[in-house]
Amino acid sequence: DWVDQECVVDGNLITSRFPDDLPAFCHAIVAALTK
C-alpha cells in the first residue's frame, strides 16, 4: 500500500516521497545503520 509520509521504513526498505523529505530519510538511514 502507498503511504503519504515523508519517510517510510518497511523492514529493510527505507523510502521517501520527494527531495524535500531528505532530512527525514537520512535520519531513518542513520537509525537503521546504528541498530
Backbone as ProteinMPNN parsed JSONL, in Angstrom:
{"seq_chain_A": "DWVDQECVVDGNLITSRFPDDLPAFCHAIVAALTK", "coords_chain_A": {"N_chain_A": [[0.824, -1.187, 0.0], [0.382, 2.281, -0.642], [1.78, 4.968, 1.161], [1.347, 8.18, 2.412], [3.713, 9.714, 3.606], [6.573, 11.488, 4.871], [8.79, 9.869, 5.2], [9.193, 6.383, 5.056], [9.619, 3.359, 6.726], [9.943, 0.045, 6.073], [10.558, -2.882, 7.068], [13.546, -3.836, 5.674], [13.491, -1.864, 3.807], [13.727, 1.517, 3.087], [12.245, 4.505, 2.333], [11.309, 7.575, 0.634], [9.256, 10.42, -0.339], [9.745, 12.868, -1.817], [12.455, 15.092, -2.864], [12.557, 17.085, -0.886], [12.059, 15.698, 1.409], [14.375, 14.663, 2.302], [15.908, 15.156, 4.785], [14.435, 13.67, 6.762], [14.591, 11.148, 5.615], [17.376, 10.675, 5.67], [17.768, 10.643, 8.43], [16.345, 8.314, 9.093], [17.891, 6.41, 7.735], [20.347, 6.582, 9.131], [19.463, 5.793, 11.675], [18.709, 3.149, 11.116], [21.162, 2.033, 10.402], [22.562, 2.151, 12.775], [21.451, 0.302, 14.413]], "CA_chain_A": [[0.0, 0.0, 0.0], [1.083, 3.563, -0.702], [1.608, 5.764, 2.373], [1.748, 9.569, 2.177], [4.533, 10.186, 4.715], [7.856, 11.957, 4.348], [9.716, 8.748, 5.185], [8.558, 5.135, 5.475], [10.52, 2.228, 6.95], [9.195, -1.213, 5.991], [11.589, -3.915, 7.103], [14.841, -3.327, 5.208], [13.251, -0.832, 2.796], [13.529, 2.878, 3.583], [11.949, 5.313, 1.157], [10.664, 8.87, 0.864], [8.446, 10.873, -1.473], [10.289, 13.977, -2.599], [13.758, 15.568, -2.391], [12.393, 17.866, 0.347], [11.964, 14.762, 2.532], [15.712, 14.112, 2.525], [16.327, 15.102, 6.192], [13.785, 12.538, 7.434], [15.155, 9.943, 5.004], [18.731, 10.498, 6.21], [17.615, 10.258, 9.838], [15.934, 6.908, 9.109], [19.05, 5.614, 7.314], [21.292, 6.552, 10.256], [18.855, 4.97, 12.724], [18.767, 1.749, 10.693], [22.556, 1.574, 10.403], [23.084, 2.09, 14.138], [20.766, -0.77, 15.148]], "C_chain_A": [[0.868, 1.249, 0.0], [0.751, 4.366, 0.544], [2.142, 7.165, 2.1], [2.441, 10.125, 3.42], [5.885, 10.59, 4.156], [8.904, 10.858, 4.317], [8.996, 7.52, 5.724], [9.635, 4.066, 5.59], [9.656, 0.977, 6.981], [10.205, -2.343, 5.91], [12.927, -3.312, 6.728], [14.706, -2.21, 4.179], [12.969, 0.506, 3.471], [13.343, 3.767, 2.363], [11.297, 6.636, 1.562], [9.976, 9.309, -0.422], [9.183, 11.825, -2.396], [11.684, 14.351, -2.096], [13.662, 16.39, -1.1], [12.308, 16.987, 1.59], [13.325, 14.18, 2.913], [16.156, 14.12, 3.99], [15.711, 13.921, 6.956], [14.331, 11.218, 6.909], [16.541, 9.657, 5.576], [18.682, 10.077, 7.675], [17.244, 8.778, 9.943], [17.086, 5.995, 8.703], [20.038, 5.48, 8.467], [20.745, 5.67, 11.377], [18.934, 3.487, 12.373], [20.191, 1.205, 10.752], [23.138, 1.456, 11.808], [22.375, 1.038, 14.985], [21.711, -1.911, 15.411]], "O_chain_A": [[1.956, 1.264, 0.576], [-0.409, 4.445, 0.948], [3.261, 7.321, 1.614], [1.858, 10.894, 4.184], [6.302, 10.105, 3.105], [9.817, 10.903, 3.493], [8.279, 7.598, 6.722], [10.452, 3.883, 4.688], [8.751, 0.856, 7.806], [10.653, -2.716, 4.826], [13.398, -2.382, 7.383], [15.713, -1.666, 3.726], [12.083, 0.611, 4.319], [14.184, 3.783, 1.464], [10.803, 6.789, 2.679], [10.096, 8.657, -1.46], [9.24, 11.615, -3.607], [12.056, 13.955, -0.991], [14.6, 16.388, -0.302], [12.467, 17.479, 2.707], [13.402, 13.294, 3.764], [16.755, 13.133, 4.417], [16.407, 13.249, 7.717], [14.514, 10.272, 7.676], [16.843, 8.517, 5.929], [19.475, 9.24, 8.107], [17.777, 8.067, 10.796], [17.241, 4.913, 9.27], [20.515, 4.38, 8.749], [21.488, 4.884, 11.964], [19.199, 2.659, 13.244], [20.401, 0.046, 11.111], [24.112, 0.73, 12.01], [22.679, 0.903, 16.171], [21.322, -2.908, 16.018]]}, "name": "protein", "num_of_chains": 1, "seq": "DWVDQECVVDGNLITSRFPDDLPAFCHAIVAALTK"}
